[in-house]
Amino acid sequence: MLEAAGSYFDGTSAAKHKVQVRLDEEKGTLTFDGESLRTAEHWRLEDLRLLADQPGGGWLTFTRNIDGEDETLSHEARLSVRDGVMNARLREAAPLLHKRDLHQGVALRVLKWVSGAVAAVALMLFVILPAMADTLARLMPLEREQQFGRAVVKQITWFLTQSTEADITCTNEAGLAALDKMTARLTAKMDMAYELNIQVFDQPMVNAFAAPGGQIVLMRGLIDEADSAEAVAGVLAHEIGHVEHRDSTRNALRAAGSAGLVSMVLGDFSGGALAVVLAEQMLETSYTRQAEGAADDYALEALGKAEVSGSGFASFFEYLLKLQGDMPDLPVYFLSHPPSQARADKAHAFADAQAATTPVLSEADWAALQAVCD
Amino acid sequence: MSTSNDIQGQYRGTRGELFHLAIVTTMLTIITLGIYRFWAKTRIRKYIWSSVSGDGDAFEYTGTGLEKFLGFLVAIVVLAIYLGIIQMVLFFFGLSFVAEPTTPAEMVMMVSVLYINLLAILPLVFYAVYRARRYKMARTRWRGVRFGMEQGAWGYALRASGYTILMIVSLGLMAPLANFKLEKYMMDRSWYGDAQFEQHGKWTALYGAMKHIFIGAIILVVIAGIGGALQIEGVMIAGVFVGYIWLMVGGLYYRVHAMRYFAANRTLGEHISFTAEPRTGEVLKLVVIGGLIIGAITFAILMVGGLAITGVVSSLADSQNFGAMAFISVIVAVLYLVLLALIGALTLVFITQPLISHFVTTYTVHGKDALAEISQRAGEVGVDAEGFADALDVGGAF
């Protein structure tokens, strides 16, 4: 029978009992007694548990499993054994040394709370915050929205040029006049809530965006790549749709509410920041899809009323779809405006059903617009 | 001054074991998209707690990852609603200021809107701090007997918010009052078994520990000020440099000596008292050496890894092999996560653990005979397992 010295704490007081521990493998018991202990203790080996994640050297602390309401499901008593031979023997002789005991019904509780938390977060992210963002976007005074929009455009300029001084707007007067003509044609029969402020940035990327308060920016690359004035008109009408629907204001409000939430759920584990960005991006896309569809509808309505052919818009989608094949050189436009065959088909169907159309710009005006950044 | 009736703190954790544990748990955290982090923290705590011992008897951490996870879920439900709405409304009202600050007054407005955002969370953070400490106390045992802490998180949040405002308004001069009162608030509610802790002493006594902060501030203001006024750049830079360093070390000195004062004026029951003798120089040495080791290892890995990746990428760049390029970016992203995990583990091993070891081994408990009279206290099942602290990211690596 193996014997070793140990310390025993009975779980009712902080007094230490020096004990002599005996391991009886045949009976499957661990017995120990000491001067300060009134009666000897007998622990069954299958009840013996080793406290998790202890340092390996020196002594080990054991406890005894019981069916109780204690937070650990173990008896409050502890036994520390400092004898290496005994500890090594116990590791082999005690069958359930590393078993993690769980309260009954734990799985159900976990399930309940996981689904509760998921439901609460989903409700916030997909119902309450978007609804609030919608209301607040409507409540926002026009002047404040315009101010915010100008700040956004300024930030994007800064981001593109890495300089606060740079001015990258294109200023060719004939080109801007042509752009004005196009805008006037598109908005003449639409009910406009916003005064538009449309600029062209001298940037090679194929992109366009709408900022809050009527700010629209077209990038030079978009005009360069467009095969007709109608394609530019389609994109412009689409962006006007975003403006009229207050999409970017709503998006900014929603992002303000959900950013903290998302980072809270994902926590600060290593690389957490990366995950937060990705999650926020995915969330964004799911809202965007809806907003994009609505802006497309608006664009087609505007093109229809202005009697401008929708086939240019459709061909632009096909241009983007073709680019999608050549992965690496992805235009930025693709990220915020995911093209799809469905959207292209819709524009095609619309174009086919259109009655008489007239060119949106004269040959000369289209040439001027193409030279707006020269 | 050590007598047979004293207990000197001991620490027996090793670098190898802790590093292994930290790496394994962080990897599991990454693989599970962060869900394992509750179990990871718990396991690190179990290791560190059981490495701390007094009189040859180890501490024990009885918390579980599962209850932390559940506590976090509870907190999420509450915070999802609170944070989402608060942040959006503040953003809405903040927009008019944030948009285009053109005058200094508008800049001030913009900054204050950002801080109001923080202030909305601050009481919750203090609430979470108290709850976290209470949870840790309730899940700590020594000689089989539980520690514990009474409820009082809202009282703490209220006081801590007030003292924080006072501290800001007084430019830090009232820090001793805030530190002392808050420490006393927590300590007076703490128990070991059926024996209660009590914090004695006076808050004004902490001003002695602040002396180096004052010296640093004086150097910063006076010397740099003189240099600036006389337009002597060398004097100004030297003043800022020396003053800043002095201020930093002075802050450390304050915290170390506040620890000493708190321990010296702390009692447990009627017969047990404490002495803590951490040294500023030792703490500084541990942090600096640990930082240098971590920096050197990280730098070496970045150099080797960077060279290897650059080599592979440049050999692929001409081949237009986009599949391989995508594969490489995934590898780089994974390596980035692994590097972050490694830095976290190294910090734990080379800074956190040595510091804990220093604080524990310089801590003495007087009157150990009285410990035999202390009886067990009932366990607490209903604690929220610091879910709020986890959700708000309060507290460090473990």
Chai-1 contact restraints between the chains, C-beta under 6 A:
chainA,res_idxA,chainB,res_idxB,connection_type,confidence,min_distance_angstrom,max_distance_angstrom,comment,restraint_id
A,F9,B,R143,contact,1.0,0.0,6.0,A-B,restraint_1
A,F9,B,G144,contact,1.0,0.0,6.0,A-B,restraint_2
A,G11,B,G144,contact,1.0,0.0,6.0,A-B,restraint_3
A,T12,B,Q376,contact,1.0,0.0,6.0,A-B,restraint_4
A,S13,B,S375,contact,1.0,0.0,6.0,A-B,restraint_5
A,A14,B,R143,contact,1.0,0.0,6.0,A-B,restraint_6
A,A14,B,V145,contact,1.0,0.0,6.0,A-B,restraint_7
A,A14,B,G193,contact,1.0,0.0,6.0,A-B,restraint_8
A,A14,B,L371,contact,1.0,0.0,6.0,A-B,restraint_9
A,A14,B,I374,contact,1.0,0.0,6.0,A-B,restraint_10
A,A15,B,A372,contact,1.0,0.0,6.0,A-B,restraint_11
A,A52,B,K46,contact,1.0,0.0,6.0,A-B,restraint_12
A,D53,B,R43,contact,1.0,0.0,6.0,A-B,restraint_13
A,D53,B,K46,contact,1.0,0.0,6.0,A-B,restraint_14
A,D53,B,Y47,contact,1.0,0.0,6.0,A-B,restraint_15
A,Q54,B,S50,contact,1.0,0.0,6.0,A-B,restraint_16
A,P55,B,R12,contact,1.0,0.0,6.0,A-B,restraint_17
A,P55,B,G13,contact,1.0,0.0,6.0,A-B,restraint_18
A,P55,B,E17,contact,1.0,0.0,6.0,A-B,restraint_19
A,P55,B,S51,contact,1.0,0.0,6.0,A-B,restraint_20
A,T61,B,A58,contact,1.0,0.0,6.0,A-B,restraint_21
A,D70,B,G379,contact,1.0,0.0,6.0,A-B,restraint_22
A,E71,B,G379,contact,1.0,0.0,6.0,A-B,restraint_23
A,E71,B,V381,contact,1.0,0.0,6.0,A-B,restraint_24
A,T72,B,T62,contact,1.0,0.0,6.0,A-B,restraint_25
A,E76,B,G144,contact,1.0,0.0,6.0,A-B,restraint_26
A,A77,B,G144,contact,1.0,0.0,6.0,A-B,restraint_27
A,R78,B,G144,contact,1.0,0.0,6.0,A-B,restraint_28
A,W113,B,L70,contact,1.0,0.0,6.0,A-B,restraint_29
A,W113,B,L73,contact,1.0,0.0,6.0,A-B,restraint_30
A,A117,B,L73,contact,1.0,0.0,6.0,A-B,restraint_31
A,A117,B,I76,contact,1.0,0.0,6.0,A-B,restraint_32
A,A117,B,V77,contact,1.0,0.0,6.0,A-B,restraint_33
A,A120,B,V77,contact,1.0,0.0,6.0,A-B,restraint_34
A,A120,B,A80,contact,1.0,0.0,6.0,A-B,restraint_35
A,V121,B,A80,contact,1.0,0.0,6.0,A-B,restraint_36
A,M124,B,A80,contact,1.0,0.0,6.0,A-B,restraint_37
A,M124,B,G84,contact,1.0,0.0,6.0,A-B,restraint_38
A,L129,B,G84,contact,1.0,0.0,6.0,A-B,restraint_39
A,M132,B,M88,contact,1.0,0.0,6.0,A-B,restraint_40
A,L136,B,F92,contact,1.0,0.0,6.0,A-B,restraint_41
A,R144,B,L95,contact,1.0,0.0,6.0,A-B,restraint_42
A,R144,B,S96,contact,1.0,0.0,6.0,A-B,restraint_43
A,Q147,B,A99,contact,1.0,0.0,6.0,A-B,restraint_44
A,Q147,B,E100,contact,1.0,0.0,6.0,A-B,restraint_45
A,F148,B,L95,contact,1.0,0.0,6.0,A-B,restraint_46
A,F148,B,A99,contact,1.0,0.0,6.0,A-B,restraint_47
A,A151,B,A99,contact,1.0,0.0,6.0,A-B,restraint_48
A,A151,B,E100,contact,1.0,0.0,6.0,A-B,restraint_49
A,L253,B,M88,contact,1.0,0.0,6.0,A-B,restraint_50
A,A256,B,Q87,contact,1.0,0.0,6.0,A-B,restraint_51
A,A256,B,M88,contact,1.0,0.0,6.0,A-B,restraint_52
A,A256,B,F91,contact,1.0,0.0,6.0,A-B,restraint_53
A,G257,B,G84,contact,1.0,0.0,6.0,A-B,restraint_54
A,G257,B,Q87,contact,1.0,0.0,6.0,A-B,restraint_55
A,G257,B,M88,contact,1.0,0.0,6.0,A-B,restraint_56
A,G260,B,L83,contact,1.0,0.0,6.0,A-B,restraint_57
A,G260,B,Q87,contact,1.0,0.0,6.0,A-B,restraint_58
A,L261,B,A80,contact,1.0,0.0,6.0,A-B,restraint_59
A,L261,B,L83,contact,1.0,0.0,6.0,A-B,restraint_60
A,L261,B,G84,contact,1.0,0.0,6.0,A-B,restraint_61
A,M264,B,A391,contact,1.0,0.0,6.0,A-B,restraint_62
A,L266,B,G34,contact,1.0,0.0,6.0,A-B,restraint_63
A,G267,B,G34,contact,1.0,0.0,6.0,A-B,restraint_64
A,G267,B,R37,contact,1.0,0.0,6.0,A-B,restraint_65
A,D268,B,D393,contact,1.0,0.0,6.0,A-B,restraint_66
A,F269,B,T29,contact,1.0,0.0,6.0,A-B,restraint_67
A,F269,B,G34,contact,1.0,0.0,6.0,A-B,restraint_68
A,F269,B,R37,contact,1.0,0.0,6.0,A-B,restraint_69
A,S270,B,T26,contact,1.0,0.0,6.0,A-B,restraint_70
A,S270,B,L337,contact,1.0,0.0,6.0,A-B,restraint_71
A,S270,B,L340,contact,1.0,0.0,6.0,A-B,restraint_72
A,S270,B,A341,contact,1.0,0.0,6.0,A-B,restraint_73
A,S270,B,G344,contact,1.0,0.0,6.0,A-B,restraint_74
A,G271,B,L337,contact,1.0,0.0,6.0,A-B,restraint_75
A,G271,B,L340,contact,1.0,0.0,6.0,A-B,restraint_76
A,M327,B,F322,contact,1.0,0.0,6.0,A-B,restraint_77
A,P328,B,F322,contact,1.0,0.0,6.0,A-B,restraint_78
